[in-house]
Amino acid sequence: MPYTLTYSQRALRDLKALPHHDRERILLALEGIATEPLTFIHKLEGSPLFSFRVGNFRILLDVHRQSLVILVIGIGHRKNIYHRV
């Protein structure tokens, strides 16, 4: 059963700031992991959040397994995104 993707306001703002081709690639990748996300994401140390890699970008996720929801918290370049957690 696929998970439902939801986006925080911050994630939507982050997506809007990206170039069109990067935005499309990230959205396609997120749709692709919705069926089985736990095989593609990595748990962040010392945090309840997960990270998903798409090229040089990292996507911070909060996965709710009981309700089958993936909340996209933020999207950014790999060198900057972890400072915002």
N, C-alpha and C positions, 0 to 999 in steps of 0.2 A: 504494500500500500504506500503510495507516494506521500511525502511530507509536503506541507503547504509552506511556501516561501512568503515571509513578510519582511518589510523593510522599515527600519527606523528613519526618522527625519534626517538624521546625520548621514545615514547610508545613502539616502536619496540625493542629498546635497553633494556627497562625495562622488556619486555616479554622474551627476550633472556636470561636475567640474572636469571630468575625464574627456579625452578625445573620443570621437564617435566610434572608431574601430576598437579601442580598448573597452569602451562601455558595452558594445555588442558582444565581444569575446567573453567578458565577465558574466553578462546576463545568460548567455548560452551555457557557460560552465555551471552556473548556479542551477539552472533548469536541469542540467544533466545529472547532478548529484542528488536531486530531490527524491529519487527512488530508493537509494541506499547511501545516505550521506556518511555514515560512520566508517565506511571503507576509504573515503577520500579526505577526511578532515583529521586534524591533529589537535589534541588537547593542549592548552597552554598551561605551563607550570605555574602553580599558585593562583590559578584563576578558574572560574567555572566556564570560561569561554573556550571556543575552538577556533582554529585557523584553517583556512582553505587557500591553497596556492594556485594562482593563475598567472603564469609568466613571472614578471617582477612585482606583481601586485599580490597583496594578501587581503583576505576578507575575514573579518572577525564575525563569528557566529555564536548564537546561543541556541542550543538544540533542546527542545522539549519533547522527550521521547514518548511520554504518555499521551499527549495531544497531537503528536505528529506535526509539529511546527518548527520551522527553522527561522529564527529571527536574525536578519542581517544587521549587525551593529554598526560596522564601519568598513570602508574600503580605502586602501591607500597603498603607496609604494612600500616595498618591504623595509626600507631603511627608516621610514617615519611612522608606520602604523602602530608599532608596539609601544611607542612613547605616549600614545593617546589612550591607552587602556587604563 
